[in-house]
Amino acid sequence: MEEPANPRSGRGAILDALAKEDLDLYSIEDLDDRTARLEMEIKRVASARARKLEGRAAADALFGGGNR
């Protein structure tokens, strides 16, 4: 018999879990590392957003959209 697949987490579930984490348990060095990693993630998200905006602009130019 097949094992049931694990249900997928909702979008942003990991971010929600991070926001609820008790930061008092971390050292200053751990918090510095966490900050650096989160800043890298912000840059990654901003880059993905910019690519999507470029794609939307190209589609709008091609198909005459722009009502968004």
C-alpha positions in Angstrom: 0.0 0.0 0.0 1.2 3.5 -0.9 2.1 6.0 1.8 -0.1 9.1 1.6 1.7 12.2 0.4 2.5 14.8 2.9 0.3 17.8 2.4 2.0 20.8 1.0 2.5 23.8 3.3 0.7 26.9 2.3 2.6 29.7 0.7 4.4 31.7 3.3 4.1 29.0 6.0 7.8 28.8 6.6 8.0 32.6 7.0 5.1 32.5 9.4 6.9 29.9 11.5 10.1 32.0 11.5 8.1 35.0 12.7 6.8 33.0 15.7 10.2 31.7 16.7 11.6 32.7 20.1 14.6 34.9 19.4 15.6 35.0 23.0 17.1 31.6 22.5 19.7 32.9 20.1 23.1 34.4 20.7 24.2 37.7 19.2 26.3 35.8 16.6 23.3 33.6 15.8 21.1 36.7 15.3 23.7 38.3 13.1 23.8 35.2 11.0 20.1 35.1 10.8 19.9 38.7 9.8 22.5 38.2 7.0 20.6 35.1 5.7 17.3 37.0 5.8 18.8 39.9 3.9 20.0 37.5 1.3 16.5 36.1 1.0 15.0 39.6 0.6 17.4 40.2 -2.3 16.4 36.9 -3.8 12.7 37.7 -3.5 13.3 41.2 -4.9 15.1 39.7 -7.9 12.3 37.3 -8.6 9.8 40.1 -8.4 11.8 42.2 -10.8 11.9 39.3 -13.3 8.1 38.9 -13.0 7.5 42.6 -13.6 9.8 42.5 -16.7 7.9 39.5 -18.0 4.6 41.2 -17.3 5.8 44.4 -19.1 6.9 42.4 -22.1 3.5 40.6 -22.3 1.7 43.8 -21.9 3.8 45.4 -24.7 3.1 42.3 -27.0 -0.5 41.9 -26.3 -1.5 45.6 -25.6 -2.3 45.0 -21.9 -1.4 47.4 -19.1 -4.7 47.6 -17.2 -3.3 46.1 -14.1 
